[in-house]
Amino acid sequence: MAWYSKFITATVIKNIILVLPQTLKTAKEWWRGKNIAIIGATASGKNAMFDMLRGNKISEEHNQTRGIEKLDTFKLSYALPNDKINFTLKKCKNVGGEEDQRELGNWKDACKDSDIIFYLIDVKKLLDAPIAQKQRVKDDLKWLGENIPDFHLNKACHIFLNKVDILLGGVDVDKQEEFLKSELKQHIDELETYAKNILGNYYERITGIHPISMLDKYTFNMYFSRALIDITEKVKVNE
């Protein structure tokens, strides 16, 4: 389900607050000690996402990863409306985005022991070179469909459209969500269609699609916190 189909209104906020304690309890329990892998094409923001999660300074220059980079265990704390999710990410793996890295088995090695796969798509490339980027996404989804049967039974994949900050210049902060909804709706609808058609029954492993930015902390926090809840709710239903 696309994030824009859950737009927050006053009524929705009221309902969220009513159910939040149990939702948070479930999220806290589920995320504790989870392993993650981050995949996506070259320069889609994989290194930056790990740096953002670890609280490191984000470099705007692309640092290419070849092979698999194993990262230390680290703890995260994310604030939600009236509580926090505290969790530990163990044995996290960062992997290069080149197609040969995917086909040589590095992606599979990074993903096989992970509970959650974060798949990043570069919005700038999606807008500048839509045909090539959409074909790359289709190829990546085909790879996922080929390999997901070998992964954990309840492994989930969440899709992030990264670098949306390039779209937000001059947009008032209180209007950013409506703006992104308008700008990205067609692309997200297409991505959902690709995923449904290519993954078939395994589409149930996709927990959602959210915009995000690794360079804008506000945008990152707004959408990553939502993704945490969406992932928890979807995976708990399927367990």
C-alpha positions in Angstrom: 0.0 0.0 0.0 1.3 3.4 -0.9 2.0 5.9 1.9 -0.3 8.5 0.3 -3.3 6.2 0.8 -2.9 6.8 4.5 -2.9 10.5 4.6 -3.1 11.9 8.1 -6.3 13.9 8.9 -7.6 15.0 12.3 -9.8 11.9 12.5 -6.9 9.6 11.5 -4.6 11.2 14.1 -7.3 10.6 16.8 -7.6 7.0 15.8 -3.8 6.5 15.7 -3.5 7.8 19.2 -6.2 5.5 20.5 -4.5 2.4 19.1 -0.9 3.6 19.4 0.1 2.0 22.7 -0.5 -1.5 21.5 1.0 -0.7 18.1 4.1 0.7 19.7 4.4 -2.3 22.0 4.2 -4.7 19.0 6.7 -2.6 17.1 9.1 -2.5 20.0 9.0 -6.2 20.4 9.2 -7.0 16.7 12.1 -4.7 15.9 14.3 -5.8 18.8 17.5 -7.3 17.4 16.4 -7.3 13.7 18.8 -7.7 10.9 18.6 -5.4 7.8 20.1 -5.3 4.3 20.0 -2.2 2.1 20.0 -2.8 -1.7 19.4 -0.6 -4.8 21.2 0.7 -7.8 24.6 2.5 -7.6 24.3 5.9 -5.9 20.7 5.3 -4.8 21.7 6.2 -1.2 22.6 3.0 0.5 25.7 4.3 2.3 23.9 7.5 3.2 21.0 5.5 4.8 23.4 3.5 7.0 25.1 6.7 8.0 21.8 8.4 8.8 20.7 5.4 10.9 24.0 5.4 12.8 23.9 9.2 13.3 27.0 9.8 11.2 27.7 12.8 9.1 26.2 12.3 5.6 28.5 12.9 2.7 26.9 14.3 -0.5 29.6 12.7 -2.5 29.0 9.1 -3.8 31.3 6.5 -2.1 31.0 3.4 -4.2 30.7 0.1 -2.3 32.1 -3.0 -4.0 31.3 -6.4 -2.5 29.7 -6.6 0.9 30.5 -4.3 3.8 29.6 -5.8 7.2 28.7 -3.3 9.8 28.8 -3.4 13.6 25.6 -3.9 15.6 24.1 -0.5 16.5 21.1 0.7 18.5 18.4 3.0 17.2 15.7 5.1 18.9 12.9 6.6 17.0 10.2 8.9 18.5 6.6 8.4 17.5 3.6 10.5 18.7 3.7 9.6 22.4 6.5 7.0 22.8 9.7 5.7 21.2 10.7 2.6 19.4 14.1 1.4 20.6 15.7 -1.4 18.7 19.0 -3.0 17.9 20.1 -3.7 14.3 22.6 -6.6 14.2 24.8 -7.9 11.4 23.7 -5.2 9.0 25.2 -5.5 5.5 25.8 -2.9 2.9 26.3 -4.1 -0.7 27.3 -2.5 -4.0 24.5 -1.5 -6.4 26.1 -2.5 -9.7 24.2 -5.2 -11.7 27.2 -7.5 -11.5 27.0 -7.3 -7.7 23.4 -8.4 -7.9 24.1 -11.3 -10.3 27.3 -12.5 -8.7 25.4 -13.3 -5.5 26.5 -10.4 -3.3 22.9 -9.2 -3.0 21.7 -12.6 -2.1 24.4 -13.0 0.5 23.5 -9.7 2.1 19.8 -10.4 2.1 19.7 -14.1 3.1 20.2 -13.6 6.9 18.3 -10.3 7.1 14.8 -9.9 8.4 14.1 -6.7 6.4 15.3 -5.6 3.1 15.3 -1.9 2.3 15.2 -1.3 -1.4 16.2 2.2 -2.5 15.2 3.9 -5.8 16.7 7.2 -6.9 13.9 9.6 -7.6 16.2 11.9 -9.6 17.1 9.0 -12.0 13.4 8.1 -12.1 12.6 11.6 -13.3 15.6 12.2 -15.5 15.9 8.8 -17.2 12.5 7.1 -16.6 12.8 4.3 -19.2 16.2 3.1 -18.0 15.4 3.5 -14.3 12.1 1.7 -14.6 13.8 -1.2 -16.4 16.4 -1.4 -13.7 13.6 -1.6 -11.1 11.9 -4.3 -13.1 15.2 -6.3 -13.2 15.7 -5.8 -9.5 12.2 -7.0 -8.7 12.7 -10.0 -11.0 15.9 -10.8 -9.0 13.8 -10.5 -5.8 11.2 -12.9 -7.2 13.9 -15.4 -8.1 15.6 -15.4 -4.7 13.0 -14.6 -2.1 11.9 -18.2 -1.8 15.4 -18.9 -0.4 15.1 -16.2 2.3 13.5 -16.3 5.8 9.8 -17.3 5.6 8.7 -13.9 6.9 11.3 -11.7 5.3 9.9 -8.4 4.1 11.0 -5.8 1.7 10.2 -2.1 2.0 10.7 0.3 -0.9 12.0 3.9 -0.4 11.9 6.6 -3.1 15.1 8.4 -2.1 16.3 11.9 -2.8 12.9 13.6 -2.7 14.6 16.6 -1.2 15.4 17.6 -4.8 11.7 18.2 -5.4 11.0 20.2 -2.3 13.0 23.4 -2.9 10.7 26.4 -2.2 7.8 24.2 -1.0 6.5 25.3 2.5 7.1 22.5 5.0 3.3 22.3 5.8 2.6 21.7 2.1 5.4 19.2 1.4 3.3 16.0 1.9 0.5 17.1 -0.4 3.2 18.2 -2.9 5.0 14.8 -2.8 1.6 13.1 -3.1 0.9 14.9 -6.3 4.4 14.6 -7.8 5.0 10.9 -7.0 1.6 9.3 -7.2 1.9 8.2 -10.8 5.4 6.8 -10.2 4.3 5.0 -7.0 1.3 3.5 -8.7 3.5 2.2 -11.6 6.0 0.7 -9.1 3.2 -1.0 -7.2 1.9 -2.4 -10.5 5.4 -3.7 -11.5 5.8 -5.3 -8.1 2.4 -7.0 -8.2 2.9 -8.3 -11.8 6.5 -9.4 -11.3 6.4 -10.8 -7.8 3.0 -12.5 -8.0 2.1 -14.1 -4.7 5.4 -12.8 -3.2 4.1 -9.2 -3.5 2.7 -9.9 0.0 6.3 -9.5 1.2 6.3 -5.8 0.1 5.4 -3.8 3.2 5.0 -0.5 1.4 6.5 2.4 -0.5 7.6 5.7 1.1 9.4 8.8 -0.1 12.5 9.6 1.9 15.7 11.7 1.9 19.0 10.9 3.4 20.1 14.5 3.3 17.1 16.1 4.9 16.7 14.9 8.4 13.2 16.2 8.8 12.0 14.3 5.7 13.9 11.2 6.8 12.3 11.2 10.3 8.8 11.8 9.0 8.7 8.9 6.6 11.1 6.4 8.2 9.1 6.5 11.4 5.9 5.7 9.4 7.7 2.9 7.6 8.7 1.3 10.9 5.0 1.1 11.9 3.9 -0.1 8.4 6.5 -2.8 8.3 5.5 -4.0 11.8 1.8 -4.1 11.0 2.2 -5.9 7.6 4.7 -8.5 8.9 2.7 -9.2 12.0 -0.4 -9.9 9.9 1.5 -12.3 7.7 3.2 -14.2 10.5 
